[in-house]
Amino acid sequence: MFTYQCLYWGWVKLEQDEIKEERTAEIAHLEAEVQRLAATAEEKRVREATEKVVGEKGKGKGRWLF
């Protein structure tokens, strides 16, 4: 009975370690994905702001510079 309990405890411990490792890897993957998406969103926001500013420069009130 003691041997069975020791083997069972060892098996459960190994299973928990494996599950923990898989979840840690998944969390790292998801964090990288979030950072990538945040960077993409920031680039898009900057690009849109730049296009807006460039577009407004071309809009004058007339041909006169003063």
For each residue, the residues with C-beta under 8 A, 3 or more apart:
1: 4 5
2: 5 6
3: 6 7
4: 1 7 8
5: 1 2 8 9
6: 2 3 9 10
7: 3 4 10 11
8: 4 5 11 12
9: 5 6 12 13
10: 6 7 13 14
11: 7 8 14 15
12: 8 9 15 16
13: 9 10 16 17
14: 10 11 17 18
15: 11 12 18 19
16: 12 13 19 20
17: 13 14 20 21
18: 14 15 21 22
19: 15 16 22 23
20: 16 17 23 24
21: 17 18 24 25
22: 18 19 25 26
23: 19 20 26 27
24: 20 21 27 28
25: 21 22 28 29
26: 22 23 29 30
27: 23 24 30 31
28: 24 25 31 32
29: 25 26 32 33
30: 26 27 33 34
31: 27 28 34 35
32: 28 29 35 36
33: 29 30 36 37
34: 30 31 37 38
35: 31 32 38 39
36: 32 33 39 40
37: 33 34 40 41
38: 34 35 41 42
39: 35 36 42 43
40: 36 37 43 44
41: 37 38 44 45
42: 38 39 45 46
43: 39 40 46 47
44: 40 41 47 48
45: 41 42 48 49
46: 42 43 49 50
47: 43 44 50 51
48: 44 45 51 52
49: 45 46 52 53
50: 46 47 53 54
51: 47 48 54 55
52: 48 49 55 56
53: 49 50 56 57
54: 50 51 57 58
55: 51 52 58 59
56: 52 53 59
57: 53 54
58: 54 55
59: 55 56
60: 63
61: 64
62:
63: 60
64: 61
65:
66:
